[in-house]
Amino acid sequence: MAGCGLFPELLMLKDFHPEVSAYYYKEWKAFEMALHTHDSSEIMYVITGVCSVELMIGQGEDERDCSEVSLKKGEFIILNGNVPHRLLVPETCRMLNIEFRFTQSDGLFPSMRQLAESEASLSLLFDDTVSFLVLREFQEIHHVLRSLVFELDATSKGLEPMAQILFAQLLIRIARLYQDNVTTGSSGVQGMYVQQCIEYLQQNYDRNVQIKEIAESINLHPGYLQRIFKRKIGISIMAYLNHYRMEKTKMLLRQTEIPIADIADYVGIGSRQYLHMMFKKHTGLTPVEYRKSYPQGSLS
């Protein structure tokens, strides 16, 4: 089935059902896969550890560009069929993997077209023209994908009824996650990098943070990270960090009795005078004035 994106164009025109061609639940150790291609779409989900997927993107052999996507716990890639790729594991990485294609057939279960007609997020996903997609989630897709792999392993007869249900659930959950990311402007590889940057800032705001170290944690050039962050979020990385620190300061002033002189250290600023200046610029009030405007121990 031809198509220029993750899913064949004919999915929305005729009745196709999924067919799984391969799957595994495996821990890789210091492994480098040979570059290869297959006509099945593929999902690689990282349970623990880190890995990277090297891709050759383009139409002709002379026009293909090499891209390398890093994946860590909770991240997964959906890869179009016929895209040359290989898996690289520097140390250890436990993964779930499934390869699938679509065949035209009648069946007891709704076809992909019928599912997309009743689930708008699926239609959006099927319309995407990218060759691969990287997303991050928390548990739900992992749970469904693991259940599907275990069900396939238990039956070894292809997509039996339970596997059909789980596969449909898997695609719908992925599509909804994709739709959420599109809505918030964080889809694709760049969006994943921006999200990783935000998570790093939120986990380390209470100390001195340098853009260079953030970029190193994501394996990106600092200048490139700053550009895509500004493009996606609308403000610079440091502006986002300072805004987050001020929101944390407001919370500490409202909900705790921590002395104002100590709050600067709690939010990674280190200087009471600088905190005073930043906070007044952010809220129009000094920290003392802000705390007095809320009842002691207020949770608002």
N, C-alpha and C positions, 0 to 999 in steps of 0.2 A: 504493500500500500504506500503510494507516494504521498509526500507531504513536506512542507517547508519548515514546519515547526516541531514541537515535541510530539504532537499527535497528528495522525493522518487527516487530511482534509475530508475524506469520505466518511469519517465518523459521524458527521452531522447530516449526511445525505442518505445513508442506508443503515441497515441494522447489523451492527458488528458486536461481537462478544469477545472478551479477553481470553487469551490462551497463554499460559505460563510455559516458557521454554527452559528456564533454569532458575535456581534459587540456592542460597546457602545462608547459614548462620555460623560464622567462623571467626577465629582469632588469628590474625596475621602477625608474623614476627620478622622484622627486617626483610621485607619482601619487595621485589620489583617485578611487576607483571610486564610481559612483552606487549608492545603496541599491537592492538588488534581491532577488529570491527565486526559487527553482526547486525542483522536487520531488526533485531528486537530493541524496544525501548528498555531502559534499565534504571532501577532505583538503588542507590547505595546509601545506607544509613549507618552513621557512626554511633556505636553504643558507648564505647570507651576508647581512649587513646586519640591519636591524631594520624591523619594520612593526607595525601594529596592525589588528585586525579589530573593527569596530563591529557589535554585534548588537542586535536588538530581540527580547527574550524575553517571552513571554506568550501567552495564548490569543486575546484580543480586541484590536483596534487601540487601544482606550481603556485597556487594562490592561497594555500592554507596557512593559517597562523597558528602558532602553538600557544595555548593558554594552560596555566596550571592553577588549579583551584585547591585551596587548603580546606580541610574539613576537620572538625573536632566534635566532641560529645554533643549529641542532640542536633547535629546538622546532617543534611542529606542532599544528594544531587539527583536530579532526574535528567537522564541523558537520552537524546533522540537516537533512533536506530541509524546505522551506517555512519556514525561519527567515530573516527579512529581515536582510541583512548587507551590509557593504561593506569593501573593503580600503583602508587608508591607508598610504602610504609617504612619510615625510618627506624622505628623501634617496635612498638606493638600497637595493634588496633583491632578491636572487636567490632564486627560489622554484621548487618543484615543486608541481603542483596536479593533482588528479584528481577528477572528479565521476562518481558512479555510482549506479545504482539496482538493484533486484533484480526479476527476472521469473520467473514460474513456468514451469518447463520441464523436460524430460528432457535428460540430457546424459551424455557420457562421463565427466565429472569429478564428484566428490562434490558434492552440494548443500550449501548453508550449514548446513542442519539436520544432515546427515550429518557434516560437519566438526566441528560443535559437539558432537555426541555422542561424538566421539573426542578432542576437545581441550577440556578443562574451562575453560580461560581464555577461549575463544570464547563459551561459554555464559554466562559471567560478564559479558563485554562486551555481549552481545546483550540481557542482562536490565537493563542500566543504563537509567534513565529520564531522564537529563539531556539537554538540547538540544544541548550541545556539550561537548567534552572537550579539554583541553590537556595534552600530554605532552612530555617531553624525553628524548632518547636520544643515543647515540653511534654513529653510522655505519650500523648494520645496517639500520634502516628506510629511511634515506636511500638506501642502495645498492639495496635491493629496489624502492623506489618509482621511482628513476631508471631501473632496468632495465625496469620495467613501462612507463614513459612512452616509452622508446626503442623497446621492442618494439611498442607500439601505433602509434608513428609509422612504424615500418618496414613493418608489415603493412597498416595502414589498413583492416582488415576486421573490426574489433571484437575480441572476446576469442578469438583463435586459441589452440591448445593451450598454447604457451609462456606467453602472456599469462594464461591461466586459472591455470596453475601459479604464476606470479608474484603474481597477485592473491590467491590463497589463502595464499601465503607471507606477503604483506604483512599481511593481516588477522590471521594467527596471531601474527606478531611484535608487532603492535600490541596484541593481546589479552594476550600474555604480559607485555609491558611494563606494561600497565594492571593486570594481576593483581599484579605485583610492587609497584606503587605502592599498590594497595589494601591489600596485606599490610603494608606499612611505614607506612600511614596518610598517604601523600603524594599521593593522587589529586586531580584537579580543579585549578582555577585557584589556590585558596589553597595547595594543596600545591606548586604550581609556584613561587609566591612564596617559600614557606618554603625550598624547595630552592635558589633563587637567593640567599637570605639566607645559607644555610649555605655555599654556594660562595664568596660574598664574604668571609665570616669566615675561611674556610680559606685564602684567597688573600692576606689582608691582616692576619692575626693578629700579624705581626711589627712592627706599628706601632700607634700610637694610633688606635682606631676608634670613631667616634661613631654612634649609632643613626640620627641624622639623615642622615648621608651614605649609610648602607646603604639607608635608605628612598628617598632620592633616586635611587640607582642602579637601583632597581626601579620607580620612579615610583609609590610608595605613601606615604600619610600615616604618619609614625612611630608614632603610637598604634595605628593599625590593624595595622601590621606586627607590633608587639609582642604584640597580642592573638592574632593567628592563629598566631604562632610558639609562644607559650605553650600554646595549645590543641592544636597538632599535636605538639610535642616534649615538653611537660610541664615545661619550665624556661624561664627568661627568656633573651633573646638574650645578655645579658652573662654570665649563668651558663654558657651553652653556650660562649661565647668563652673564658672563664677555664678551663673544663674542658679545652678543646682546647689551650690554652696549657700547661696542666700536663702533658698527655700528650706534647706536643712537648718540654717540659723533661725529662721522664723519658727520652725517646728520646736527647736530647743528652747527658744524664748517663751513660747506658749505653754509647752507641756512639761518643762522641767524647772528646777530651781538652780541649775548650774550657773555659777557666777559668770557674768558677762565677760569678765577678763579671761576666763578659761574657754569660752565658746570658740574663740579664734582658733585655738589648737584643735578643738573637736572637728572643725570643718576644714582644716588644712591650710588656714591662712597664716597663722603664727604671729601676727601683729594686731594688737587690739585697735591701734589707730587706723590701720588699713581696713580692718573689718568695719569700724565705725563709718569710715568714708564710703566704702562699698555699699553698706547696708542702707545708709541714708540716700544714696543715689538710686538704689533699687526700690526702696519703699517710701521715701520722703520723710521717714522718721529715723531717729536714732534708736539703737537697740534698747536703751532705757525707756524711751517713749513708747516703743512698740510693746515691750513687756508690760508696761503699766496699763496699756489699752485692753489687755486681756485679763480675765479673772485668773487667780492662781490655779495652776493645774488644768487650765482649759484644754479641751481636746479638739476644739474647732479649728 
